Amino acid sequence: MGTKRHTMEQIVSVLRQFEVEQAAGKKVEEISKQVGISVNTYYKWKQNFGGLDIAEAKRLRELEQENSTLKKVVADQAVSIQILQEFKKKLESR
């Protein structure tokens, strides 16, 4: 079974739809089938994104992207430091 990739905005929108449908008395199983996701996916999304609105989801995505970029920068700097330390050791051993 293939996996679909949903944006955070789509996930938050689906969760809001679930809230409305549940308030109208529909069961999670019915709504899941209507929306095209599994019940397990719904509960996972609810756990991870349940309290967010769309603006917060966008901000979260931006922060995750920024965090990823910063991790790459730190990794590059760590490699550079290691190379310089090895070079220093070689110079000192002469």
C-alpha positions as CSV (number, residue, x, y, z in Angstrom):
1,M,0.0,0.0,0.0
2,G,1.5,3.3,-1.1
3,T,1.9,6.3,1.2
4,K,0.6,9.7,0.4
5,R,2.4,12.8,1.5
6,H,0.2,15.5,3.0
7,T,1.2,19.0,3.9
8,M,0.7,20.2,7.4
9,E,-1.9,22.6,6.2
10,Q,-3.9,19.7,4.6
11,I,-3.5,17.7,7.8
12,V,-4.8,20.5,10.0
13,S,-7.7,21.1,7.5
14,V,-8.6,17.4,7.7
15,L,-8.5,17.5,11.5
16,R,-10.8,20.5,11.6
17,Q,-13.2,18.6,9.2
18,F,-13.1,15.6,11.7
19,E,-14.1,18.0,14.5
20,V,-17.1,19.3,12.6
21,E,-18.2,15.9,11.4
22,Q,-17.8,14.4,14.9
23,A,-19.9,17.3,16.4
24,A,-22.6,16.3,13.9
25,G,-22.5,12.8,15.3
26,K,-20.5,10.9,12.7
27,K,-18.0,8.2,13.8
28,V,-14.3,8.4,13.2
29,E,-14.5,5.3,11.0
30,E,-17.1,7.0,8.7
31,I,-15.2,10.2,8.4
32,S,-11.9,8.4,7.8
33,K,-13.4,6.5,4.9
34,Q,-15.0,9.8,3.5
35,V,-11.7,11.7,3.8
36,G,-9.6,8.8,2.5
37,I,-7.3,8.1,5.4
38,S,-7.0,5.3,7.9
39,V,-8.3,5.5,11.4
40,N,-4.7,5.0,12.7
41,T,-3.5,7.9,10.5
42,Y,-6.2,10.1,12.0
43,Y,-5.2,9.4,15.5
44,K,-1.5,9.9,14.7
45,W,-2.3,13.2,13.1
46,K,-4.5,14.2,16.0
47,Q,-1.7,13.4,18.4
48,N,0.9,15.4,16.4
49,F,-1.0,18.3,15.0
50,G,-4.3,18.4,16.9
51,G,-3.9,21.7,18.6
52,L,-2.5,23.6,15.6
53,D,-4.3,26.0,13.3
54,I,-3.1,26.5,9.7
55,A,-0.9,29.5,10.6
56,E,0.8,27.5,13.3
57,A,1.3,24.6,11.0
58,K,3.0,26.8,8.5
59,R,5.2,28.3,11.1
60,L,6.1,24.8,12.4
61,R,7.1,23.8,8.9
62,E,9.3,26.9,8.5
63,L,11.0,26.2,11.8
64,E,11.6,22.5,10.8
65,Q,13.2,23.7,7.5
66,E,15.3,26.2,9.3
67,N,16.4,23.6,11.9
68,S,17.4,21.2,9.1
69,T,19.5,23.9,7.5
70,L,21.2,24.8,10.7
71,K,22.0,21.2,11.4
72,K,23.7,20.9,8.0
73,V,25.7,24.1,8.8
74,V,26.8,22.7,12.2
75,A,27.8,19.4,10.6
76,D,29.9,21.2,8.0
77,Q,31.6,23.2,10.7
78,A,32.3,20.1,12.8
79,V,34.0,18.5,9.7
80,S,36.0,21.6,9.1
81,I,37.1,21.7,12.8
82,Q,38.1,18.1,12.6
83,I,40.2,18.6,9.5
84,L,41.9,21.6,11.0
85,Q,42.7,19.7,14.2
86,E,44.2,16.8,12.2
87,F,46.3,19.3,10.2
88,K,47.5,21.0,13.4
89,K,48.5,17.6,14.8
90,K,50.5,16.9,11.7
91,L,52.3,20.3,11.9
92,E,53.1,19.8,15.6
93,S,54.5,16.3,15.0
94,R,57.1,17.6,12.5
